């Protein structure tokens, strides 16, 4: 009897699902009602729907721009619009969200005023890379809703008050990196099962890294301190691990994910063109800072912790420097002029 040919299909992932992980973390928590679990399940469903469209974008004819411009003056990609609609619809229908705020919405959207949570998100980060098939993602964060009703001002809170934050990466595999304030964990989508399974628990950002990530094309617009830091990163000094390798994708999700896993630093500082920074505090900086600090790294605007900054309005922007503890501290010394 001839043995059958071995299958080349990888075995499905087995283990803890995203839902099981959340339920385990909530078990025994004071006031646990299931609302939080239902909300995170809704977000993971939206991610699966967006992932399916991203995977077939070329065939579905959703590359390119819609012709519209968002609140930030940026051209809206077709997939931006699709991802935003999916997240808004799925989160609103789950009934556990009082208020939604999105990078693509001019104003906040009130869903269920009596619900316990508020959600902010960047529906499709890195959309400038959509047409060239580079990793993109979804970034989200969750606040507890205040008693007595919600409004846009309900979101003007420091990131330390977040109850959860995460991002999805649509890359060689589809993953969700999540923290509910008890460490950072990565979940990978098994397409055959349609479930996210825990693939890397308790992620820790190395204390130092070997790469730095910044748009060197902005060099002439940076302060003298940041220019000196950039030159230092490229200098020859083997004892200090220099020069550091330069990696810059131009998608925050991709650059921050690499930095979280492998260490180093991602920096998008203020410059002459963007005196207040370019990244959105609520939709990008706060959730990424929450995750990085939960993993043992640092996230600052060059001076203050991102998680201590209170937004002045829902679309406020901020400089963002995040990554390994020692690498971020070194950047701050150069930016402050205490290191030359």
KEGUGU-874226 format. One record per residue (C-alpha): residue number from 1; residue in one letter; y, z, x. Coordinates in nm, 2 decimals, padded with zeros to 4 digits. Layout:
<pts>
i, aa, north, up, east
NUM, A, Y, Z, X
...
</pts>
This chain:
<pts>
i, aa, north, up, east
1, X, 00.00, 00.00, 00.00
2, X, 00.34, -00.10, 00.14
3, X, 00.60, 00.17, 00.14
4, X, 00.91, 00.08, -00.06
5, X, 01.22, 00.00, 00.14
6, X, 01.44, 00.30, 00.20
7, X, 01.75, 00.31, -00.02
8, X, 02.08, 00.26, 00.16
9, X, 02.27, 00.43, -00.12
10, X, 02.41, 00.77, 00.00
11, X, 02.27, 01.07, -00.19
12, X, 02.51, 01.21, -00.45
13, X, 02.71, 01.51, -00.35
14, X, 02.57, 01.83, -00.48
15, X, 02.72, 02.18, -00.49
16, X, 03.02, 02.34, -00.65
17, X, 03.23, 02.13, -00.88
18, X, 03.61, 02.16, -00.90
19, X, 03.58, 02.32, -01.25
20, X, 03.32, 02.58, -01.13
21, X, 03.54, 02.66, -00.83
22, X, 03.84, 02.73, -01.05
23, X, 03.64, 02.93, -01.30
24, X, 03.49, 03.15, -01.02
25, X, 03.84, 03.21, -00.89
26, X, 03.97, 03.31, -01.24
27, X, 03.68, 03.53, -01.33
28, X, 03.80, 03.88, -01.37
29, X, 04.17, 03.79, -01.33
30, X, 04.40, 03.99, -01.56
31, X, 04.50, 03.79, -01.86
32, X, 04.26, 03.51, -01.78
33, X, 04.25, 03.29, -02.09
34, X, 04.11, 02.95, -01.98
35, X, 04.44, 02.78, -02.01
36, X, 04.48, 02.75, -01.63
37, X, 04.13, 02.60, -01.59
38, X, 04.20, 02.35, -01.88
39, X, 04.52, 02.24, -01.72
40, X, 04.37, 02.18, -01.38
41, X, 04.08, 02.00, -01.54
42, X, 04.34, 01.77, -01.72
43, X, 04.51, 01.70, -01.38
44, X, 04.17, 01.61, -01.23
45, X, 04.10, 01.38, -01.52
46, X, 04.43, 01.20, -01.47
47, X, 04.35, 01.17, -01.10
48, X, 04.02, 01.00, -01.18
49, X, 04.19, 00.76, -01.42
50, X, 04.46, 00.67, -01.17
51, X, 04.20, 00.63, -00.90
52, X, 04.01, 00.37, -01.11
53, X, 04.33, 00.17, -01.15
54, X, 04.42, 00.20, -00.78
55, X, 04.07, 00.07, -00.68
56, X, 04.11, -00.24, -00.90
57, X, 04.48, -00.29, -00.86
58, X, 04.45, -00.64, -00.71
59, X, 04.22, -00.76, -00.98
60, X, 04.42, -00.59, -01.26
61, X, 04.74, -00.76, -01.16
62, X, 04.94, -00.43, -01.11
63, X, 05.08, -00.49, -00.76
64, X, 05.45, -00.54, -00.73
65, X, 05.76, -00.40, -00.90
66, X, 05.84, -00.35, -01.27
67, X, 06.20, -00.46, -01.22
68, X, 06.32, -00.11, -01.31
69, X, 06.50, 00.15, -01.09
70, X, 06.42, 00.52, -01.10
71, X, 06.66, 00.82, -01.09
72, X, 06.66, 00.81, -00.71
73, X, 06.78, 00.45, -00.70
74, X, 06.43, 00.32, -00.59
75, X, 06.25, 00.02, -00.73
76, X, 05.96, 00.13, -00.95
77, X, 05.62, -00.01, -00.87
78, X, 05.39, -00.11, -01.16
79, X, 05.14, 00.15, -01.04
80, X, 05.41, 00.42, -01.02
81, X, 05.48, 00.36, -01.39
82, X, 05.11, 00.36, -01.48
83, X, 05.04, 00.68, -01.28
84, X, 05.33, 00.86, -01.44
85, X, 05.23, 00.76, -01.79
86, X, 04.87, 00.87, -01.73
87, X, 04.97, 01.22, -01.60
88, X, 05.23, 01.27, -01.87
89, X, 04.98, 01.17, -02.15
90, X, 04.68, 01.36, -02.02
91, X, 04.87, 01.68, -01.94
92, X, 05.06, 01.68, -02.26
93, X, 04.75, 01.63, -02.47
94, X, 04.56, 01.92, -02.30
95, X, 04.81, 02.15, -02.48
96, X, 04.84, 02.40, -02.19
97, X, 05.17, 02.28, -02.05
98, X, 05.51, 02.38, -02.17
99, X, 05.71, 02.14, -01.96
100, X, 05.66, 01.84, -01.74
101, X, 05.89, 01.72, -01.46
102, X, 05.82, 01.40, -01.27
103, X, 05.99, 01.22, -00.98
104, X, 05.99, 00.91, -01.21
105, X, 06.15, 01.09, -01.51
106, X, 06.53, 01.13, -01.54
107, X, 06.49, 01.45, -01.75
108, X, 06.22, 01.70, -01.79
109, X, 05.98, 01.66, -02.09
110, X, 05.91, 01.95, -02.32
111, X, 05.55, 01.95, -02.43
112, X, 05.43, 02.27, -02.59
113, X, 05.71, 02.53, -02.57
114, X, 05.46, 02.81, -02.63
115, X, 05.23, 02.72, -02.35
116, X, 05.19, 02.92, -02.03
117, X, 05.25, 02.67, -01.75
118, X, 05.49, 02.41, -01.62
119, X, 05.38, 02.11, -01.41
120, X, 05.58, 01.90, -01.16
121, X, 05.45, 01.59, -00.99
122, X, 05.50, 01.29, -00.78
123, X, 05.27, 01.05, -00.97
124, X, 05.21, 00.81, -00.68
125, X, 05.34, 00.91, -00.34
126, X, 05.36, 00.63, -00.08
127, X, 05.41, 00.36, -00.33
128, X, 05.58, 00.14, -00.07
129, X, 05.23, 00.11, 00.08
130, X, 05.06, 00.00, -00.24
131, X, 05.06, -00.37, -00.18
132, X, 04.92, -00.33, 00.17
133, X, 04.62, -00.11, 00.08
134, X, 04.73, 00.20, 00.28
135, X, 04.63, 00.55, 00.15
136, X, 04.85, 00.68, -00.13
137, X, 04.83, 00.98, -00.34
138, X, 04.94, 01.21, -00.62
139, X, 05.12, 01.55, -00.55
140, X, 05.14, 01.82, -00.81
141, X, 05.24, 02.19, -00.85
142, X, 05.22, 02.45, -01.13
143, X, 05.46, 02.73, -01.22
144, X, 05.41, 02.99, -01.48
145, X, 05.64, 02.93, -01.78
146, X, 05.90, 03.20, -01.86
147, X, 05.89, 03.39, -02.19
148, X, 06.13, 03.28, -02.45
149, X, 06.13, 02.90, -02.41
150, X, 06.16, 02.65, -02.13
151, X, 06.43, 02.41, -02.01
152, X, 06.51, 02.22, -01.69
153, X, 06.66, 02.54, -01.54
154, X, 06.32, 02.71, -01.57
155, X, 06.21, 02.51, -01.27
156, X, 06.49, 02.62, -01.04
157, X, 06.27, 02.87, -00.87
158, X, 06.15, 02.92, -00.51
159, X, 05.81, 02.77, -00.41
160, X, 05.67, 03.12, -00.35
161, X, 05.65, 03.15, -00.73
162, X, 05.40, 02.87, -00.76
163, X, 05.06, 02.96, -00.90
164, X, 04.89, 02.64, -00.77
165, X, 04.96, 02.32, -00.58
166, X, 04.76, 02.02, -00.47
167, X, 04.75, 01.66, -00.39
168, X, 04.50, 01.37, -00.44
169, X, 04.44, 01.11, -00.17
170, X, 04.33, 00.76, -00.27
171, X, 04.18, 00.64, 00.05
172, X, 03.84, 00.57, 00.20
173, X, 03.73, 00.84, -00.04
174, X, 03.91, 01.01, -00.32
175, X, 03.98, 01.37, -00.26
176, X, 04.18, 01.66, -00.41
177, X, 04.32, 01.93, -00.19
178, X, 04.40, 02.24, -00.39
179, X, 04.53, 02.59, -00.35
180, X, 04.56, 02.85, -00.63
181, X, 04.69, 03.11, -00.38
182, X, 04.35, 03.19, -00.24
183, X, 04.32, 02.95, 00.05
184, X, 04.31, 02.57, 00.06
185, X, 04.00, 02.37, -00.04
186, X, 03.91, 02.00, -00.05
187, X, 03.71, 01.84, -00.32
188, X, 03.56, 01.48, -00.29
189, X, 03.50, 01.26, -00.59
190, X, 03.14, 01.15, -00.63
191, X, 03.18, 00.81, -00.81
192, X, 02.82, 00.82, -00.94
193, X, 02.86, 01.15, -01.10
194, X, 03.23, 01.12, -01.19
195, X, 03.29, 01.47, -01.06
196, X, 03.49, 01.63, -00.78
197, X, 03.26, 01.85, -00.56
198, X, 03.37, 02.11, -00.30
199, X, 03.35, 01.93, 00.03
200, X, 03.56, 02.14, 00.27
201, X, 03.63, 02.50, 00.18
202, X, 03.89, 02.72, 00.34
203, X, 04.08, 02.46, 00.53
204, X, 04.29, 02.59, 00.82
205, X, 04.57, 02.41, 01.00
206, X, 04.52, 02.44, 01.38
207, X, 04.78, 02.65, 01.56
208, X, 04.87, 02.35, 01.78
209, X, 04.80, 01.98, 01.75
210, X, 04.80, 01.66, 01.95
211, X, 05.01, 01.43, 01.74
212, X, 05.36, 01.41, 01.59
213, X, 05.46, 01.21, 01.28
214, X, 05.81, 01.09, 01.23
215, X, 05.99, 00.77, 01.16
216, X, 06.12, 00.69, 01.51
217, X, 06.33, 00.41, 01.36
218, X, 06.58, 00.67, 01.25
219, X, 06.63, 00.80, 01.60
220, X, 07.00, 00.69, 01.63
221, X, 07.08, 00.88, 01.30
222, X, 06.93, 01.22, 01.41
223, X, 07.12, 01.52, 01.56
224, X, 07.12, 01.55, 01.94
225, X, 06.87, 01.84, 01.91
226, X, 06.62, 01.63, 01.72
227, X, 06.67, 01.34, 01.96
228, X, 06.59, 01.57, 02.25
229, X, 06.28, 01.69, 02.07
230, X, 06.16, 01.34, 02.01
231, X, 06.21, 01.26, 02.38
232, X, 06.02, 01.58, 02.48
233, X, 05.72, 01.47, 02.26
234, X, 05.70, 01.15, 02.46
235, X, 05.75, 01.31, 02.81
236, X, 05.48, 01.33, 03.07
237, X, 05.35, 01.69, 03.12
238, X, 04.97, 01.72, 03.11
239, X, 04.99, 02.10, 03.13
240, X, 05.18, 02.11, 02.80
241, X, 04.96, 01.84, 02.64
242, X, 05.23, 01.58, 02.66
243, X, 05.29, 01.31, 02.57
244, X, 05.18, 01.38, 02.21
245, X, 05.03, 01.09, 02.02
246, X, 05.25, 00.93, 01.76
247, X, 05.11, 00.87, 01.41
248, X, 05.33, 00.77, 01.12
249, X, 05.20, 00.61, 00.80
250, X, 05.51, 00.64, 00.58
251, X, 05.31, 00.80, 00.30
252, X, 05.37, 01.18, 00.28
253, X, 05.03, 01.24, 00.14
254, X, 04.85, 01.05, 00.42
255, X, 05.07, 01.20, 00.70
256, X, 05.06, 01.56, 00.57
257, X, 04.68, 01.54, 00.50
258, X, 04.61, 01.43, 00.86
259, X, 04.84, 01.70, 00.99
260, X, 04.68, 01.97, 00.77
261, X, 04.33, 01.88, 00.90
262, X, 04.40, 01.80, 01.26
263, X, 04.72, 01.99, 01.34
264, X, 05.04, 01.86, 01.49
265, X, 05.37, 01.81, 01.30
266, X, 05.51, 01.59, 01.03
267, X, 05.89, 01.57, 01.02
268, X, 06.14, 01.40, 00.79
269, X, 06.46, 01.57, 00.90
270, X, 06.81, 01.52, 00.78
271, X, 07.01, 01.24, 00.94
272, X, 07.34, 01.06, 00.90
273, X, 07.21, 00.85, 00.61
274, X, 07.05, 01.15, 00.43
275, X, 07.25, 01.46, 00.50
276, X, 07.05, 01.66, 00.25
277, X, 06.71, 01.52, 00.35
278, X, 06.52, 01.25, 00.16
279, X, 06.21, 01.42, 00.02
280, X, 06.21, 01.58, -00.32
281, X, 06.20, 01.96, -00.32
282, X, 06.01, 02.01, -00.65
283, X, 05.78, 01.71, -00.64
284, X, 05.69, 01.68, -00.27
285, X, 05.82, 01.96, -00.04
286, X, 05.74, 02.27, -00.24
287, X, 05.37, 02.18, -00.31
288, X, 05.31, 02.06, 00.04
289, X, 05.47, 02.37, 00.19
290, X, 05.26, 02.59, -00.04
291, X, 04.94, 02.42, 00.08
292, X, 05.04, 02.42, 00.45
293, X, 05.13, 02.79, 00.45
294, X, 04.81, 02.88, 00.26
295, X, 04.63, 02.71, 00.55
296, X, 04.81, 02.90, 00.82
297, X, 05.08, 02.65, 00.91
298, X, 05.45, 02.64, 00.86
299, X, 05.69, 02.43, 00.65
300, X, 06.06, 02.44, 00.69
301, X, 06.38, 02.24, 00.64
302, X, 06.45, 02.30, 01.01
303, X, 06.58, 02.65, 00.96
304, X, 06.44, 02.81, 00.64
305, X, 06.10, 02.82, 00.50
306, X, 06.07, 02.56, 00.22
307, X, 05.92, 02.82, -00.01
308, X, 06.23, 03.03, 00.01
309, X, 06.47, 02.75, -00.10
310, X, 06.58, 02.76, -00.47
311, X, 06.64, 02.41, -00.61
312, X, 07.00, 02.35, -00.74
313, X, 06.87, 02.08, -00.98
314, X, 06.53, 01.92, -01.06
315, X, 06.58, 01.62, -00.84
316, X, 06.71, 01.80, -00.53
317, X, 06.62, 01.67, -00.19
318, X, 06.55, 01.85, 00.13
319, X, 06.45, 01.79, 00.49
320, X, 06.08, 01.87, 00.55
321, X, 05.91, 01.97, 00.87
322, X, 05.55, 02.09, 00.83
323, X, 05.23, 02.14, 01.03
324, X, 05.09, 02.36, 01.31
325, X, 05.27, 02.69, 01.36
326, X, 05.35, 02.64, 01.73
327, X, 05.46, 02.28, 01.69
328, X, 05.70, 02.36, 01.40
329, X, 05.85, 02.65, 01.59
330, X, 05.91, 02.42, 01.89
331, X, 06.09, 02.17, 01.66
332, X, 06.31, 02.45, 01.52
333, X, 06.41, 02.55, 01.88
334, X, 06.52, 02.20, 01.96
335, X, 06.70, 02.15, 01.63
336, X, 06.89, 02.48, 01.68
337, X, 06.98, 02.39, 02.03
338, X, 06.80, 02.69, 02.19
339, X, 06.55, 02.46, 02.37
340, X, 06.66, 02.16, 02.58
</pts>
